[in-house]
């Protein structure tokens, strides 16, 4: 290679290197105004509310002035509620309401067989209808949450009774309403009712009666039932 060719090659190489350096500097400057992404932990997007864990108490406490919070965790029997600056997820005693999705396929299949419907989509369709009914009800009418802070095992969810203003203006147990409308079956955790003379066997019999009436009258999902 001649001296002229060597010098020409060096010049071209130098120009290329300078262009790469300048481009790098320009790219770095353009990134100065970009806010770096902040990783979001699972706790910030999970369905479980972030609140002070509560220990169980022997007697029911009443949460007055509670408010329903819109949440992807909400179902007809599982409700996110705001009270006194904190949010809690409550699960109703006495009932197993229709599932709204296919996240728990075993339970959906159990409900499908119990209610005698053709497919899982019927369960989840009526489950969403039931959840919508409850959400609308609790947003339009006053309600109270009664809880002993008894925790659903392995979660930060708590069992509760919810008393809502009924169609006749008197307080009504939400669990009873779900059974009467054909949106749930008797199941889940039970408890003695506070300030109520009925014992557990008596009340359980009444709940089964509500479920039987809904089936006979073809209310809710029972309208789609075959052979029940």
C-alpha positions in Angstrom: 0.0 0.0 0.0 1.4 3.4 -1.0 1.8 6.3 1.5 -1.1 8.1 -0.2 -3.4 5.1 0.2 -2.4 4.7 3.9 -3.2 8.3 4.7 -6.5 8.1 2.8 -7.5 5.0 4.8 -6.6 6.7 8.1 -8.6 9.7 7.2 -11.7 7.7 6.4 -11.3 5.7 9.6 -11.0 8.9 11.7 -14.1 10.4 10.1 -16.1 7.2 10.8 -15.0 7.2 14.5 -15.9 10.9 14.9 -19.3 10.3 13.4 -19.9 7.4 15.9 -18.8 9.5 18.8 -21.0 12.4 17.8 -24.0 10.2 17.3 -23.5 8.7 20.7 -23.4 12.1 22.4 -26.5 13.2 20.6 -28.4 10.1 21.6 -27.4 10.5 25.2 -28.5 14.1 25.3 -31.9 13.1 23.8 -32.4 10.7 26.6 -31.9 13.2 29.4 -35.5 14.3 29.4 -36.9 10.7 29.5 -38.1 9.6 33.0 -36.9 6.1 33.7 -39.5 3.4 34.2 -40.2 2.4 37.8 -40.8 -1.4 38.2 -44.2 -2.1 39.7 -44.3 -4.8 42.3 -47.0 -7.4 42.4 -48.5 -6.0 45.6 -49.3 -2.8 43.7 -51.5 -4.5 41.1 -52.8 -7.4 43.1 -56.5 -7.7 44.0 -55.7 -7.9 47.7 -56.1 -4.4 49.3 -53.2 -2.9 51.1 -54.5 -2.3 54.6 -53.5 -3.0 58.2 -54.1 -6.7 58.9 -56.8 -7.2 61.5 -56.9 -9.9 64.1 -60.1 -11.9 64.7 -62.4 -10.6 67.5 -65.0 -12.6 69.3 -68.0 -10.4 68.5 -69.2 -8.7 65.3 -68.3 -5.1 64.7 -70.3 -2.9 62.4 -68.7 -0.8 59.8 -71.0 2.1 59.2 -70.6 4.4 56.2 -68.8 1.8 54.1 -68.5 2.4 50.4 -68.1 -0.1 47.6 -64.9 0.3 45.6 -64.8 -0.7 41.9 -62.3 -3.6 41.6 -61.5 -6.5 39.3 -61.8 -8.7 42.4 -65.4 -7.9 43.0 -68.0 -10.6 42.5 -71.5 -11.0 43.9 -70.1 -12.5 47.2 -66.7 -10.9 47.2 -66.6 -7.1 47.6 -63.9 -4.5 48.0 -65.1 -1.9 50.5 -63.6 1.3 51.7 -64.1 2.3 55.4 -62.4 4.8 57.6 -59.6 5.4 55.1 -58.8 1.8 54.4 -59.9 -0.8 51.9 -60.7 -4.4 52.7 -61.9 -7.3 50.7 -64.9 -9.1 52.3 -66.4 -12.5 51.4 -70.0 -13.2 52.4 -70.8 -15.9 54.9 -73.3 -18.6 53.9 -73.2 -18.4 50.1 -71.2 -19.4 47.1 -72.1 -17.0 44.3 -71.7 -17.7 40.6 -68.2 -17.2 39.3 -67.6 -14.3 36.9 -64.6 -15.8 35.1 -62.8 -19.1 34.4 -59.9 -18.4 36.8 -61.2 -21.2 39.1 -62.2 -24.0 36.6 -62.9 -26.6 39.3 -65.4 -24.3 41.1 -67.0 -23.3 37.8 -67.5 -27.0 36.9 -68.9 -27.7 40.4 -71.4 -24.8 39.9 -72.3 -26.0 36.4 -73.2 -29.4 37.6 -75.1 -28.1 40.7 -77.2 -25.7 38.7 -77.6 -28.1 35.8 -76.6 -25.8 33.0 -75.0 -26.7 29.7 -71.6 -25.0 29.8 -69.2 -22.8 31.8 -70.1 -19.7 29.9 -73.6 -19.8 31.3 -72.1 -19.8 34.8 -69.8 -16.9 34.1 -72.4 -14.9 32.2 -74.9 -15.1 35.1 -72.0 -14.5 37.5 -71.3 -11.2 35.8 -75.0 -10.3 35.9 -75.1 -11.1 39.6 -71.9 -9.0 40.3 -73.4 -6.1 38.3 -76.7 -6.3 40.3 -74.8 -6.2 43.6 -72.6 -3.3 42.5 -75.6 -1.3 41.4 -77.5 -2.1 44.6 -74.7 -1.1 47.0 -74.0 2.1 45.1 -77.7 3.2 45.2 -78.6 2.0 48.7 -77.0 2.3 52.1 -75.4 -0.8 53.6 -73.5 -2.0 56.6 -70.7 -4.5 57.0 -70.7 -6.8 60.0 -67.4 -8.6 60.5 -65.4 -10.4 63.2 -62.3 -10.1 61.0 -62.3 -13.8 60.5 -59.8 -14.3 57.7 -60.2 -16.4 54.6 -57.3 -18.9 55.0 -54.2 -17.8 53.2 -55.5 -14.4 52.2 -56.1 -10.8 53.5 -59.8 -11.3 52.8 -62.3 -11.3 55.7 -65.7 -13.0 56.1 -68.6 -10.7 56.6 -72.3 -10.2 56.7 -73.6 -7.3 54.6 -77.0 -5.8 55.4 -78.4 -3.6 52.6 -81.6 -1.7 52.3 -84.2 -4.1 50.9 -86.9 -3.4 48.3 -89.3 -2.8 51.2 -86.9 -0.4 52.9 -86.0 -2.8 55.7 -82.4 -4.2 56.1 -81.8 -7.4 54.1 -78.9 -9.8 54.2 -77.2 -9.7 50.9 -76.6 -13.5 51.0 -80.4 -14.0 51.3 -81.0 -11.8 48.3 -78.5 -13.6 46.2 -80.2 -16.9 46.9 -83.6 -15.6 46.3 -82.6 -14.2 42.9 -81.0 -17.4 41.8 -77.4 -16.0 41.8 -75.9 -18.3 44.4 -76.0 -21.6 46.3 -75.8 -22.2 50.0 -72.2 -22.8 50.8 -69.0 -21.3 52.1 -68.4 -20.4 55.8 -71.3 -20.1 58.2 -71.6 -18.2 61.5 -74.1 -17.4 64.3 -76.0 -14.2 63.5 -75.4 -11.3 65.8 -78.5 -10.1 67.8 -80.7 -12.7 66.2 -82.7 -15.4 68.0 -82.3 -17.9 65.2 -79.8 -20.6 65.8 -77.6 -21.9 63.0 -79.7 -24.9 62.0 -82.8 -22.8 61.8 -81.2 -20.1 59.7 -79.5 -22.7 57.4 -82.9 -24.3 56.8 -84.3 -20.8 55.8 -81.5 -20.2 53.4 -82.1 -23.6 51.7 -85.7 -22.7 51.4 -84.8 -19.5 49.6 -82.6 -21.4 47.2 -85.4 -24.0 46.6 -87.9 -21.2 45.9 -85.5 -19.6 43.3 -85.1 -23.0 41.6 -88.9 -23.6 41.6 -89.6 -20.1 40.2 -86.8 -20.4 37.6 -85.1 -17.2 38.8 -81.6 -16.2 37.7 -79.5 -19.0 36.5 -82.2 -21.5 37.3 -84.0 -20.4 34.2 -81.2 -22.2 32.2 -81.2 -25.3 34.4 -81.9 -28.7 32.8 -83.2 -31.5 34.9 -83.2 -29.7 38.3 
